[in-house]
Every structure is written in structure tokens, then in C-alpha cells.
Amino acid sequence: METTDLTGKTILITGATDGIGRETARQLARLGAHIILTGRNPQKAEAAVQELRQSTGNPHIEFLIADLSSQRQIRALAETVKGKISSLYALINNAGAIFMQRQVSEDGIEMTFALNHLGYFSLTLLLLDVLKGSAPARIINVSSAAHRGARLDFEDLQNERSYQGWRVYSQSKLANLLFTYELARRLEGSGITVNALHPGFVATRFGRSNGGIFDPLFRLFQFAAISPEEGARTSVYLAASQEVEGVSGKYFEKCRAVPSSPESYDLASARRLWEISLQMTGLSEPEILRSPAAESPA
């Protein structure tokens, strides 16, 4: 892959203390990037940074602590990031989890939706001004092939009527794509690209977010899983490859743009999810976002 020179470029990677996020940080650090990774556990984050610095020879790796299911902590994280850096080359939204039993965040929002969707939505919007000031810049959203077959029920986005962990997770990954495509439309011409990806089914601690309670079938799938190194490949490609310079609003698997599900291209659903997400997070529409093109008259 033809890579962009990342020396001196800052990349923020969420959920990067282990698994795909950590391997993404490792590979991008080897390309010279200044890496800021986020995690929830200070000791785990410190250990990850020390190991990454040693294994890559890159001293420009640091961490910030935040629980990205919390709107309060997301806002604090964004303010800290903007206070530390003047430019941001890439934001990689990687933090996510599957919860086999229904839980709610400190904001009273169903945890999968709060972390996997609103975490991406809020942090991205709060950092758009620094990304714009760094353009050309890249936003990369880690989604999943699990989005295929999923549908959003806008009358029950919190899955209060019935809850099944894998179904709710799949819905959150569909939300990642609806958000990616809508944001790409709104950022057209800004110099910021937005793409999503499926990393592959990766052998990590993913799924253990609820005390080790996860579907026995998920345990079985672990045996067929790929390594975190392989799983990080497409994230690294989207962050560093010259081949995707200027490419936006696409979904990638194995470093190739492929079609996502028909539901993921639904404009009405994307715009409805956008408005609901603004309301749930209490965020205002960032100034740099243009409105999507008006619908063509019938």
C-alpha cells in the first residue's frame, strides 16, 4: 500500500487499549504518527502506551481516559483533545461493545446505542472544527458486517419492548453506516473524508463487556476469528493509504470498497437518526456542516 507520510500527523483512536484499536495504533505509530488513544482504565491505558512505545520505537504515543457511553465524559474528552493539539489528521472511532443483557448508561440511554452509535456521533461532531482546521483530514468509523439484515425501529430505538444482544449490536452497526453516509454528504467539499469499515471477525476480548456473559455461539465463532493484526489492516489502510485520498462515504472490507446493506443507504432513516441523535446528545448542528442537497421535486 502506498502510504501517506504520517510523521507529525496526530491520530486519535478510541477504544485502543487492546484488540483492533491497539493494533491500529501500533501500525500507525510505526508509520510515524503521533497517536492519542482512549480507554476507560488508566492502568491498562498506561501499560498499552508503554508497550506500544517500546515495540514501535515511537515516543509520540499517549492516552486520555474517557467512558464513551457518557455524554459528559465525551464532552470533557473533546475539550481536552482541543486543548492539547492544534491539528488532527484522523479520528478513528473504534470503541464499541456488545451487551447480552440490557443496561443503561449514566444518561439513561441503552448502553449499546449510547456507546456504539452516540459515542461516535458526539465525539466526531465535537471535533469537527479541529478536523476542518487540519484538512485534508479523515474520519474512520469501525462498523461491522453484522449490520447486514438489521433494521432500526424508530419507535423503540432503546429496545425497551424486547432485547436481544446480537440484534441490538447489529442495529448499532447499521447506525454507524447511516451516520457515516449522512456525515459524508454534509461534509462534501470540506476536505474531510468519512468512511466506514468491517474489520473482520477478530479474536479479541470483545463481547466480555458484561462480566463474561455472552452467547455460547459467540465463543464458538472465536475459533474461526482472525488476528487483531489482520483486523486492524483496513483501519490502517483508510488512515494511511494514498489510494483513498479524497474518497468519502464508502464502506470497506479487506481494504476494498464494497456495497453495504440496502437499509444503510436509506436517506430518510439517516436524516431521522441524525436529528434524533442531536436531540439525545443535546448538541447543536456544527457550523461547518452544510445541509444535504434538497430533495429533487417530484
C-alpha positions in Angstrom: 0.0 0.0 0.0 1.2 3.5 -0.9 1.1 5.3 2.5 0.9 9.0 3.3 3.9 10.2 5.4 2.4 10.3 8.9 5.3 12.0 10.6 4.0 14.9 12.7 0.3 13.9 12.0 -1.9 13.3 15.0 -4.4 10.4 15.0 -7.0 9.9 17.8 -8.1 6.3 18.2 -10.9 5.4 20.6 -11.0 2.1 22.5 -7.4 1.4 21.7 -6.0 -0.2 24.9 -6.3 -3.7 23.3 -7.7 -5.6 20.4 -8.1 -3.9 17.0 -7.7 -0.4 18.3 -4.3 -1.3 19.9 -3.0 -2.9 16.7 -4.3 0.0 14.7 -2.3 2.3 17.0 0.8 0.1 16.7 0.8 0.1 12.9 0.1 3.8 12.5 2.8 4.6 15.1 5.3 2.6 13.0 4.4 5.0 10.2 5.5 7.9 12.4 2.1 9.2 13.5 1.5 11.0 16.9 -1.0 8.7 18.5 -3.6 9.6 21.1 -5.5 6.6 22.3 -8.5 6.5 24.6 -9.6 3.9 27.2 -11.6 3.7 30.4 -8.9 2.2 32.7 -5.9 4.3 33.5 -3.6 1.4 34.4 -4.5 -0.5 31.3 -4.0 2.6 29.1 -0.6 3.4 30.7 0.5 -0.2 30.1 -0.7 -0.1 26.5 1.2 3.1 25.8 4.4 1.9 27.3 4.3 -1.4 25.3 3.4 0.5 22.1 6.3 3.0 22.6 8.7 0.1 23.2 7.5 -2.1 20.3 7.3 0.7 17.7 10.2 2.9 18.8 7.8 5.9 18.5 7.8 8.0 21.7 4.8 10.1 20.5 2.1 7.9 21.9 -0.2 9.0 24.8 -3.5 8.3 26.3 -6.6 10.0 27.5 -9.2 8.5 29.8 -13.0 8.5 28.9 -16.0 6.3 29.1 -17.5 6.9 25.7 -21.0 5.8 26.7 -21.2 9.0 28.8 -22.0 12.3 27.1 -20.4 14.2 29.9 -17.1 12.4 29.5 -17.2 12.7 25.7 -17.5 16.4 26.0 -14.6 16.6 28.5 -12.5 14.4 26.2 -13.2 16.6 23.2 -12.2 19.7 25.2 -9.0 18.0 26.4 -8.1 17.0 22.9 -8.6 20.5 21.6 -6.5 21.9 24.4 -3.6 19.6 23.7 -3.4 19.7 19.9 -3.8 22.3 17.1 -4.4 19.8 14.3 -6.0 16.3 14.0 -5.2 14.3 10.8 -7.6 11.4 11.6 -10.2 10.3 14.0 -10.7 6.6 14.2 -14.0 5.7 16.1 -13.2 2.2 17.2 -14.6 1.9 20.8 -17.6 -0.5 20.9 -19.1 -3.5 22.7 -21.9 -6.0 22.7 -24.1 -6.3 25.8 -26.0 -9.5 26.1 -28.2 -8.1 28.8 -29.9 -4.7 28.6 -28.0 -2.0 30.5 -28.3 1.8 30.5 -25.7 4.5 30.5 -25.3 7.2 33.1 -27.5 9.3 30.8 -30.3 6.7 30.9 -29.6 5.5 27.3 -29.5 1.9 26.3 -25.8 1.1 26.6 -25.2 -0.4 23.1 -26.8 2.6 21.4 -25.0 5.0 23.8 -21.5 3.6 23.2 -21.6 2.2 19.7 -23.6 5.0 18.0 -23.8 8.1 20.1 -20.2 7.8 21.2 -19.2 8.0 17.5 -21.7 10.8 16.8 -20.9 13.1 19.7 -17.1 12.9 19.6 -17.0 13.4 15.9 -19.2 16.4 15.9 -17.3 17.9 18.8 -14.0 17.5 17.0 -15.2 18.7 13.5 -13.7 22.2 14.0 -10.2 20.9 14.7 -10.5 18.4 11.9 -11.6 21.1 9.5 -8.6 23.2 10.5 -6.4 20.2 9.7 -7.9 19.4 6.3 -7.3 17.2 4.4 -8.4 15.0 7.3 -10.1 11.7 7.7 -12.8 10.2 9.9 -12.9 6.4 10.1 -15.8 4.6 11.7 -15.4 0.9 12.6 -18.7 -0.8 11.7 -19.3 -4.5 11.1 -20.8 -6.9 8.6 -23.2 -7.6 11.4 -25.2 -4.6 10.1 -26.5 -6.7 7.3 -30.1 -7.7 7.9 -30.5 -5.1 10.7 -33.3 -2.5 10.7 -33.8 0.4 13.1 -37.2 0.6 14.8 -37.5 4.4 15.4 -40.5 3.7 17.7 -38.2 1.7 20.0 -34.6 2.8 19.5 -33.8 1.9 23.1 -35.1 -1.7 22.7 -37.3 -1.4 25.7 -40.0 -3.7 24.4 -37.7 -6.6 23.8 -33.9 -7.0 24.0 -31.6 -9.5 22.3 -27.9 -8.6 22.4 -26.8 -9.6 19.0 -29.8 -7.9 17.3 -29.2 -4.7 19.2 -25.5 -4.8 18.4 -26.3 -5.3 14.7 -28.6 -2.2 14.8 -25.8 -0.1 16.3 -23.5 -1.1 13.4 -26.2 -0.2 10.9 -26.4 3.2 12.8 -22.7 3.6 12.2 -23.2 3.4 8.5 -26.2 5.7 8.4 -24.2 8.2 10.3 -21.1 7.7 8.1 -23.1 8.3 4.9 -25.0 11.3 6.2 -21.9 12.9 7.6 -20.1 12.4 4.3 -22.9 14.1 2.5 -22.9 17.1 4.8 -19.1 17.4 4.7 -18.8 17.2 0.9 -16.2 19.8 -0.3 -14.9 20.4 3.3 -11.6 18.5 2.8 -12.7 15.9 5.5 -13.5 12.4 4.3 -15.7 9.9 6.2 -15.6 6.2 5.6 -16.7 3.0 7.5 -15.3 -0.5 7.6 -15.8 -4.1 8.6 -12.6 -5.3 10.3 -13.4 -9.0 10.0 -14.4 -11.3 12.9 -11.4 -10.7 15.2 -10.1 -12.7 18.1 -10.2 -10.1 20.9 -11.8 -9.7 24.3 -14.8 -8.1 22.5 -18.0 -9.5 23.9 -16.8 -9.6 27.5 -18.2 -6.2 28.3 -20.8 -7.6 30.6 -18.9 -9.7 33.0 -18.2 -12.5 30.6 -21.9 -13.2 29.9 -22.2 -13.6 26.1 -23.7 -16.0 23.7 -22.2 -19.5 23.6 -22.3 -19.3 19.8 -20.1 -16.3 20.1 -17.5 -18.4 21.9 -17.6 -20.9 19.1 -17.1 -18.2 16.5 -13.9 -17.2 18.3 -12.2 -20.3 16.9 -12.7 -19.0 13.3 -11.6 -15.5 14.1 -8.7 -13.6 12.5 -5.9 -12.0 14.5 -6.1 -8.4 15.7 -3.2 -7.6 13.3 -5.3 -8.7 10.4 -8.4 -6.9 11.8 -6.5 -3.6 12.0 -5.5 -3.7 8.4 -8.5 -1.9 6.9 -8.5 0.8 9.6 -4.8 1.4 8.9 -5.5 1.4 5.1 -8.2 4.1 5.5 -6.0 6.2 7.7 -2.7 6.0 5.8 -3.2 4.9 2.2 -2.8 7.4 -0.6 -5.3 5.4 -2.6 -8.2 6.7 -0.5 -7.2 10.3 -0.6 -10.4 12.2 -1.2 -12.6 9.1 -1.1 -15.6 9.6 1.2 -18.9 8.0 2.0 -17.8 4.4 1.4 -17.8 1.1 3.3 -14.7 -1.1 3.2 -14.0 -4.8 3.7 -10.4 -6.1 3.3 -9.2 -2.7 2.1 -11.8 -2.6 -0.7 -14.9 -0.5 -1.1 -18.0 -2.8 -1.2 -21.7 -2.2 -1.0 -23.3 -2.2 2.4 -26.9 -3.3 3.1 -29.8 -1.7 1.3 -31.1 -0.3 4.6 -27.8 1.5 5.2 -28.5 3.8 2.1 -31.9 4.9 3.2 -31.8 8.7 3.2 -34.9 9.2 5.3 -33.6 6.9 8.0 -30.2 8.6 8.0 -31.7 12.0 8.4 -34.1 10.9 11.1 -31.3 9.2 13.0 -29.2 12.4 12.7 -32.0 14.6 14.2 -32.8 12.1 17.0 -29.1 11.9 17.8 -28.8 15.7 18.1 -31.7 15.7 20.4 -30.4 12.9 22.6 -26.9 14.4 22.9 -28.1 18.0 23.3 -25.6 19.0 20.6 -26.2 21.8 18.1 -25.5 21.4 14.4 -21.8 22.3 13.9 -21.4 25.4 11.7 -19.1 23.7 9.2 -21.8 21.2 8.2 -23.7 22.1 5.1 -27.3 20.9 4.7 -27.7 17.9 2.4 -28.9 18.8 -1.1 -32.6 19.4 -1.2 -34.7 16.5 -2.5 -35.5 16.8 -6.2 -39.1 17.8 -6.8 -41.4 15.0 -7.7 
